[in-house]
Amino acid sequence: MSDQDHGVNLVKVRPSTTTVAENSNKPCVHQGLNFLVCVLLGAAVTYLSLYSDVVNVTPNFTPDVTPKFSYIDIGRANTDVMATRETPSGRSTGVLQPSDSEKCKEQTRFAFVKVHKAGGTTPQAVFQRFGYRRHLHFVLPSRSSDVNVGWPHLMKPEDYLPPIPGRPFDLLVFHTVYNRQIFRSLMPNNTVYLAIVREPYSHLKSVMNWFAVARKYGLSKRKPVTSLMKNPAELDRQWLTSKDGYKQPFSWTRNFMSYDLGLPVALASDDNFIRDYVAQLDRDFLLVLVLEYFDESLVLLKRCMCWQLSDIFYKVRNVRAYTFKESDELPEKVRETHKNWSKADYLLYQHFNNTLWEKIANESDDFYSEVKWFKHLNRVTSQFCERAVERNDSSVKVFQPTAWNDRLVVNRTFCRLLNMTPYQYRQALIYIHNKRLKSASKITTKRRHPVRSTATNG
């Protein structure tokens, strides 16, 4: 089981008739048949001609709206070729080529609020790969061992590596506490804001497992949630305040998602304030992904950001198993206690679950066909990449263009990037960032202290 698992059976919540924040009604920018995506790989890659036998394969899949598609397995290749478009001549290049049907511009600048235990590690890896391939400028934790940027406190300059002189930040994808003013002072004006949420009871179980809440609070191992809900306030008070008087700024069991998204703890019981704050978040964020509908969220994101389907390929990350994950649903009384105890998280989830479907309703009629096709492509690519990396295989898989994606080449290099973990990306990105800082420092020093000529007049 993983963070991607629902924890409970949910019914898809369609948009309600209540008024929502203003930008939730805005449809995403629709993609054209082909559009520009500029892709650069972090390491130097030599593109040579492919010597191979080509085998045509018809995928075992029929979309609701049937475009022309097929994919090709290219046998042994003598070089790594990144996932990319091809030029009209059919020759693969390292940079995606523009098309005549260009209709929207790829968004490459965004901040992702990685909410704890909401399945955020999987999209984080997607976003790290996206930025790594394009040589984008990440906000990175000042300590290489840290997965947080300032969290659980508000972000400060000492929490992240200094920016490269003269170059603004492009991406932020780590755990941090969202604060509108701080984020906007750090990120450029054209930054897109993203986040992820999860059904609150499922979220609570994941939190309790990860942070060992049952052991720390002395709860029943078999039914820790029921045990917790008997007196959650007292248990929180006893544990969150240390003997020396230090009080943890957040609660693991109460409104944890809302805390990560910046809701003041002192106002987490004020219904009117919560609703106003969630409405402000809705205006601030282009999209909040919903874990229970992860594929739908990603395809919608791809359309909003004018990306390619290959940009959102993913492998499920941070898989955890625990004994009470598959437990029966809570008794109604216990569930109501949890709803009242973590009221802000329930309102937050309900709002962004509703607005997700409102945004999807504004998309074109082929949206669900694209979701189905994306699931197929993602599954086939993941299986191919597992074999390619395990066997050090240099074969290449090519997906022909459809209504939703350009011609796509996937081989060992792309597979390595797909298989990289967020930890591996973090280490690589920090290394690259420090090299850039060092190079920038040398250039600045040369400008300040130019080498004087030693030539003399004869």
Secondary structure, 3 states (H helix, E strand, C coil): CECCCCCCCCCCCCCCCCCCCHHHHCCCCCCCCCCCCCCCCCCCCCCCCCCCCEEEECCCCCCCCCCCCCEEEEEECCCCCCCCCECCCCCECCCCCCCCCCCCCCCCCEEEECCCCCCCHHHHHHHHHHHHHCCCCECCECCCCCCECCCCCCCCHHHECCCCCCCCCCEECCECCCCHHHHHHHCCCCCEEEEEECCHHHHHHHHHHHCCHHHHHCCCCCCHHHHHCCCHHHHHHHHHECCCCCECCCCCCCCHHHHHCCCCHHHCCCHHHHHHHHHHHHHHCCEEEEHHHHHHHHHHHHHHHCCCHHHHCCCCCCECCCCCCCCCCCCHHHHHHHHHHCHHHHHHHHHHHHHHHHHHHCCCCCHHHHHHHHHHHHHHHHHHHHHHHHCCCCEEEEECCCCCCCCEEECHHHHHHHHCCHHHHHHHHHHHHHHHHHHHHHHHHHHHCCCCCCCCCC
